[in-house]
Amino acid sequence: MKALVMGLGLHGGGLEAARFLYKRGAELVVTDLRDEATLAPSIERLEAEGEPARPIRYVLGRHEAGDFEKADIVIKNPGVRPDSPFLKAARRVETDISLFLAASPARLSAVTGSKGKSCASSALCWALARARESEGGPAGRAYLGGNIAASPLAFLDDLREGDDVVLELSSWQLGDLRGRLSPGGGPLLKPKAAVLTAILPDHQDFYGSMEAYVADKRVIYEGQGPGDAMVAWDDDWGKSFLAGSRAASLVCSASPLPDGTGGGWLDGPDGAAFARLRGGPAQEIVPAAPLVPGRHQKRNLLAAGLALLSLGLRPEEIREGLGSFPGIEHRMELFHRARGVDFYNDSAATIPEAAAAAVETLGGGGRLVLVTGGADKNLDFSPLAKAAPLAKAVVLLAGSGSEKLRKLLDGAGSAYLGPFDSPEAAALAALEAAGEGDRVALSPGCASFGMFLNEFDRGRKWKDAVRRLA
């Protein structure tokens, strides 16, 4: 079989697809618009799989149409537009997610949204794993993959029936699955539990409208049936997902739900979260003070908790699992303390509303130095501009998004430092502005391209700069 991987990348999806196909005997071509130096970490890992008699061919810095015409199968990166002329020349187009779903024997849960999907999917998997490890818990293991920079192909060969897989799925990944069928003829994507977190404007440079963006996310429920569960909030987008899915609806709300409605709610700004299946009593599933900070994170834990309830976990198991969830890298991550200052990495806050939420969570008492800004995705920066004055100081990273934000801050008479063209320069400015008892948080509200390879690279370089300079 001749296989072509379009987009080796640095997140793992292209790499794992290449490894998966090579291990199964494919004659492999890898093509990427980025150069060899940029892709060196992924190339080194892939070359470790190589055999002298079956070399891997690399086409870097460009694509060649002939490679697509000759390939029996092309694996596309999620960020490649489906109308690419190269893809139109291919006989068969797949993704690492479609390859995985066609072969996985495990029970599947899936999570999407604009913000909160990484927290919700990670917490869901964490609680499933804790339940399996407890005395008397079910056999098997729980795995996490997808958009959270972990291709599920990396653990496909380890899966057994009875295992659980949680996939975080982006709009691009879901769009690539539209209409696809499994080898048995049913829907390829059919999650037992599907979760929708907050829908906010994102990727408008790619989609051009919110309707087109959300349409791809709707693929998460299109294969579901009455024996499955759909979890979503009681806002307009959430209600439309609940109405569109044939699965049982579990509603997330900021206030108690009426009798007869299955779902869960938050008991005030600082209270616990409760859940109730139809006809059952209300029971606590998220404690009032979980380890992860912020009301927006408690919302994500509630959504994960309802999915867990639909999967058969007991409320006390859910409460214990979600209450002990430690959070994840690049999302409100407290990673360093020095000079009496707490330093946070919230690099995954890639839209203005997410950075505004970080200010709300960490900015109490005017003790927050906010490091923000970067590249624009054709988004509205007014939510971040409105929240920024609540911080003690604002430090800007250079980028097109920062230029839009500067105009809003200038118009409101709000002060800022920068923009700075490196994480080191921004860290030094933040250190100078911070005093004992303060918090310094990188929460960009922007994309990372230009200065960084991706948001994970941005977070790691921020942490490295702070640890060296603080």
N, C-alpha and C positions, 0 to 999 in steps of 0.2 A: 504494500500500500504506500502510495506517495502522499505525504502529509505536509501541510504548510501551516506554520503558526504565524499569524499576522499580529505583531505587537508582543514582543517578549516581555517588555516592561520590567518594573522593579517591585511590583506588589505581589507577585507570586502566581497570578493566574496564567499568564503566558508560559512562564517557566514550568509550572506543574503540568500544563497541557502538553508541552514539548517532552517532558520526561515521561509522561503517561504513554504517549504515542511511540516514543523511541523504545521504551521497554517492551512494547508489543510488536516490535519488529518493523516499524515504519521507516521508510526512506524520508528523512526529515530535512525540510528547509525552514529556516527562521528568518523572517524579514521584519524590520523595524525602521521607522524614520529617524530614530536617534542613532548616535554614532557608537562605536565600539567602546570608547572611554566611558561614556555615560552608562552603558549597559554592562560594564565589566563584572559587577557582582553576580548578575544573573548568568552571564556567559560562563563564568568560572564554575558555577554550580552545575550548569548543564554539561559542560565539557567533562566533568567528573564521571558522567554516565556514559561517555563516548567509548567506542571501540575502534581500533585502527582500521579494521576491515569495513566499518560502516560509519564514515565521517558525517558530521552534521554540516550542512551548507548554510552560511550566513549571508544575507543580503541586507546591509545596514546603510542608513542614510537615504534610503530610497526603497521603492517597491518595483518589481518587474512584472509586467502583465503576464508574460509567458509562464511564470511560476504558478500563477493562479489558474491558468488554463490547463496546466498539466496535472495539478494536484487532484487526487481522489477525494480529499477532505481538507477544508480550510478552517482553522480555528481563529476566530476574530477576537480582538480585544474589545471589551464593552464600550470603550470610548470611540470606536470607529463607527462612523455613520453607516446605517444599513444601505444607503443609496450609493455607497462608494463604487466607482466603476470597476475597481479591482474585484470586489465581492461579486458584482454582477457577472464577471467572467468565470466565477468558480462553479463547479458542479454541485458541491455540497458544502454548506457553511454550518459550523457548530461553534459552541463556546465551551469553556471548561465546566460551566454549570450544566449545560445540556448533556455533555458527556457523563457527568456525575449522576444526574437524575435518571438517566437511562439505565444505569447499572446499580444504583444504590438499593440495598434491601431494607434499610432502616426506616423507622418512623420519622416523618419530616415535620418540622415547624419552620415557618418563614416569617421574617420581619422586614418591613419597609417603612419609609417615611422620609421627610426632609432632614429632620434632626431627631436625635434620641434613639435611632435604630441600633446603633452600636451598643449603647447602654442596655436597651431592652433585650437584644439578642444575647449579649454576654451574660446578663443577669439570669435570663431564662435557662441558658446552658449551665451556668453555675449552680442553680437550684436543682436542676435535673441530676447533675453529677452528685451533689450532696445527698439527695434522696437515695440514689443508687448505692452510695457508700455507707449509708446508715444501716444499723442492724435490722434485718428483716426487709430491707429495700429490694427492689427488683434487680435481677441480674442484668449485665450489659454495661455499656458505657455511653457517655454523652459527648458529642463532638460539635464544634463551632467552626463555621467557614463562610465563605462568600465575600462580600464587599469589605469585610473587616480585615483585609490583607492576608487572608489564609484560604487558598484554593481548596475546596473539598476533595479534589483529586489526590491531595497529599495523604489523605487517610482512607480513601475508598477501599483499598485492598485489605484494610483492617476491620471493615464493618461486618457485622453479623446481624441477622434478624433479632429483633429485641433491643437493638441499640437505638439511641435518639440522635438525630442530626438537627441542629439549628442553623439556618442559613440567613445571614443578613444580605438583602438583595437591593441593589440600587435600581433606579428607574431604567438605566441603560441595560442592566442585566435582565430585568423583567421584560423589557421590550423585545429583547432577543429571543425570549421564550414564547412569544405570542403565537398561539395556534399550533404549537408543537405537540406531537403525540408520543407516547411511550412505545416501546417495542410491542406491547400488548394491545395497542390501539387506543388506550385511554389518555387522559390529559397527562402531559409530561410533568407538569408542576401541579401537584395536588396536596397541599399541606394539610395535615391533620389540624393544626392550629396556625392561623395567619394573624399577624399583628400589624396594625397601622399606627405609627407614632405621629407626631405633629407634622402637618403639611404646611410648608412655608415657601415663599418664592425662592427658587434655586435653579441653576443651570439654564437661565433664560437666554444666555448666549447660544446655547445648543438647541433649545426647543422653540423659543420665540413666543410661547404663550403658556400660561398655567394649565390650560385644558390639555394641551399636548403632553406636557410633563406628567400630569396626573393620570392621563390615559395609559401610559406605560406602567405606572404603579398598580393600576387596576388588574393587571395580569395576575397579581398575587392571589386573587380569589376566583378567577374565572374557571378553574378546574375543580373547585370545591363542591361538596355535596352535603346533604342533610346530616351526615354523621361527623362533619367537621365543625370547626368553630372559627368565627371571624371576630377579632377584637379591634375596636376603634373608639375614638372619642365622640362625644355627642355634639361636635361642631358640624358645620355644613359638609365639609369633605368627609368626615368620619361617617355621618349619617348616610351619605351617598354610597360609601363602601359597604356598610351594613345592609343597605337596601339592595345592592347589586349582587351580593353573594348569596348562594343557596344554602350556605352553612348556617348553623345556629349563631345568633347575634349575642355578643357580650359587650355591653356598653361601658365605657369609661366616662366618669363625670366628676366635676368639681363639687357636686352636692349630692345628697342621698337620692337614690333612684326610687321611683314609685313602685309599689307592690306589683309583682308580676313581671317586672323587667329584670332580666338577667344581666349581671355586670358588677361594677364596683365603683367606689367613690372615695374621695379624700375627705377626711373629717377636719375641715378647717385648714388654715395655712400651715400649722405646725403639728397637726394631728396624724394619726395612723390612717391607713387605707383599709377599707372593708370591701368584702365581696359577697355576692349572693347569687346562686344559681336559681332559676325559676322555681318558686315554691319552697325554697329552703331558707334557713335563717341567715342573717348577716354575720360574717365572721371576719376577724382581722387577718389580713394577709401581708401587710407591710407595716412594720413598727413605726412609731412616731419619729424615732431618731435612727434611721439606717446609717451605715457607714458613709455612703456617698452623700455629699452635701447638695442642697438646693431643692426647691419645690419642683423645678422642671425635671430633676432626676427622680423624685418621688412619683411623678406622673409616669415616667418610663417603667419604674418598678411595678406600679399598679397594672399597667398593660401586660407586663411579663407575668405577673401573678395570675391574672385572669386566664392567660394561655395555659399556665401550669395547672390551674383548676380544671380546665377543660380536658387536660391530658391525664387527669385522675389523681393528681397529688392532693394530699390532705391539707387543709388550711394551715395547720401547725407546721407541717413540713415547708410549706411555701413561706410562711412568716420567718422561720428560722433561716431558710436558704437566702431569701432576699435581704434579710436583716444583716447577714454576714457578708454580703457581696461587697468586695473591696473597691470596685470601680475598675477602670481600664486606662491604659496609657493614652496620653494625648487628650483626655477628656476630664477637665477639672482635676488634674493629677497634681497632688502636692508632692513635689519631688526633692525639695531642698529647703533647709533652714540655715540661715547665717545672719550674723549681725542683728539678731532679734527680728528678722524678716522671714516670712513664709513665701516661697516661690512656687507658682503653679504653671503647669503646661496644659493649656486648653487649645492646642493647635488644631484639633478637629472641629473647632467652631469656625466653619467656613462660610457662614452667612451672617449678615448683620444682627438678626434676631438672636442668634446663638451667643454672640459676643455681648449683646445687651443683657441676656440672661445671666451671663457670668458676672457682669457688673452688679446685677440685682442680688446675686448670691454672695459675692465676696466684698461688695463695696460699702457695707454698713459702717456708719460712723466716719466716712471719708478717709478710710485707711487703705484704699486700694490704689496702686499704681498700675494703670492699664496699658499694656503693650498691644497695639492693634494695627490693622491695615494690611495692605497687600494688593493683589490683583483683583480686578473687577470681573464679575460674571453677569453684567447687565442687571444689577440689583439696586434696590432702593436702600440708601444708607441712613434714612431718617430715624429708624429705631435705634441705631447705634449712636447717632448724633444726639438724640434725646437722652440716652442713658449716660453718655460720656461725662457730662458735668458732675455726675454723682461721684466720680472717682477723684481722688486727691490730685492725680496728675495723669495725663494721657501722652503716651510715647508712640509715635507713628513709624511703622516700617514703610519703606518706599514702595510705590506701585500705583497703578491706575485707579484702584479702589480707594486708596488713601487720598488721591487728588479729589475725588468726588466727596469724600468725607471732610476734607479740609475746607471746601467751599461751604459746607453746612456748618462746620464749627466756626469758621470766620463770620458767617452771617449771624450766628447766635452769640458772638463775642466770647466763645469758649477757647481757652488757652490749650496749647499742645506743644510738644517737643518733637523735633524732626521735621520731615521724614528722614530716617536713617537707612543706609543701604546695606547693612549687615546686622546679624543678630548680636554681634559683639558690641557694636556702637549703640544699639538699642538697649542692651543690658547695662552698659555703663551709664546711660542716661537715666534708666530706671533706678539703678543703685544710688545715684546722686539724689534722686527725688524721694526715695523711700527712707523712712526712719524706723526706729525700734517700734515693734508692734504692728507694723504695716504688712500688707500683702502685695506682692508683685505677680501679675498674671499676664502671660501671653494668651490672648484670646482675639484672634485676628479679624474675624467676621468677613474674611476674604479668601480667595483662592491663593495658592502658594506659588504658581508658576511665575518664572522670571528669576527670582532670587533662590528658589529651592526646587528640588526634584518633585516633591509632593508634600502634603501636609505632615506626613510622618517624618520625612527628612527635616522639615521645618521644626517640628517639635524636638527632635533629637539634637539639632544644632543649637536650638535655644537652651536646652538643658545643659549641653556641653559648655556653652558660653557662660551661663550663670555659674556653674560649678567652678570654672576656671577663674572667674573674675570676682565672685562674691566673697 
